Amino acid sequence: MKNVAAVLLLALCFCTLLYAHGNLTHVMGTVVGRTDHSVSVMTTDGSIKIVAYDAETHFLKGTSPVSAKDIVIGSRVVIHAHQNGDKLHAAEIKIGTAPVAPHP
């Protein structure tokens, strides 16, 4: 009985993690461009995704709040975005804390 309870608890925890960001799209990669309202990210598969942001977007570096100005070319980012058709709008942009590598 304890094994069944442990398996059910583990499954519940896994499901909670799986749905932690609801129906948001996740974009991970390296910043290759930024404007006042969007960021261009080269993803791990080599494609470039353009994600819009606004005053309601949350920006974090580690656990500290930052601003869009902290996004620089070469930054590693994880973006949680709403998808509307083929457009993405960021709810949260997490900037990597490792130093930015020189851009070739």
N, C-alpha and C positions, 0 to 999 in steps of 0.2 A: 504494500500500500504506500509506503514511504517513497518507493521508486516512482510510482505513478504520480504522486503529488509533486515530486521533484521535476519530472518531465513536464508536467502541466505548468509549473511555475516557470521553468526555462522557456517553454513555448510562449507564454504570456509576455515575458521580458523581451524575447526576440520580436514578437509582433509590435510591441510598444516602440522599439527602436526602428523597426521597419516603417512605421507610420509617423515618426517623430516630426517630419516636415510636411505632413499632409500630402497635398497634390502638387507640391513645388517641384520644378525641374532643377537639377543640379548641374552646374557647369564648373569644371575644374581645369586649371591650366595656367598658362603664363600670359601676362598682359602684353599685348603687342601694340595697343593704341588706347587713347583716352580722350574724350571730349568733355565739355561741361555737363553733358547729359547721358553719356554712354561709355562703356568700356568694351574693347575688343580683346577677346581671349583666344589664344591658340590652345585648343584642347589636346588631351593626350592622344587622340586619334589623328591629329594634324589639321583638323578643320578649325575655322575661325568662327566664333560665335560673337555677335554683338548684343550686349545686354544694356538696356536703358536703366537709368536710376534717377531718383528725384529726392526731394527734401524728406520724404518718409522712409527712404532706404536706410537701413542700419549698417554702419561701417565698423568693423572690428579689426584690430591687429592683436593677435593673441586673445586676451580677454578684455583688452582696453578699447574703449570707444575712440575712433579716429574720424577723419573726414575724407571726402573723395579726393582731396589734394594729396593724401598719403598714398594713393595708387600711382605707381610709376611704372614705366616700361620695364619689363623683366620681373615684376612682382609675381609671385605665385598666389593665386586666388582660388577660393571656393565660393561660388555664388549660388544662393537659393533664390530662384526666380519664378514668377508667375508666367505661364505661357498663354498668350492670347493670339491664336492663329499661328503665324510664323514668327511673331515678335515675342521677345523675352523682356520682362521688367523685374528688376532685382528687389527682393524684399530685404535681403541681407548679403553683404559682401564681406567675406573674411579674407584678410590679407595675411600672407605667410610672414612669420617672424624671422626667417633666415635672411641673411644679407642678400641683396639683389646681386645676381651675377652680372658681369659686364655684358652688354649687348653687342654682338659682333657686327 
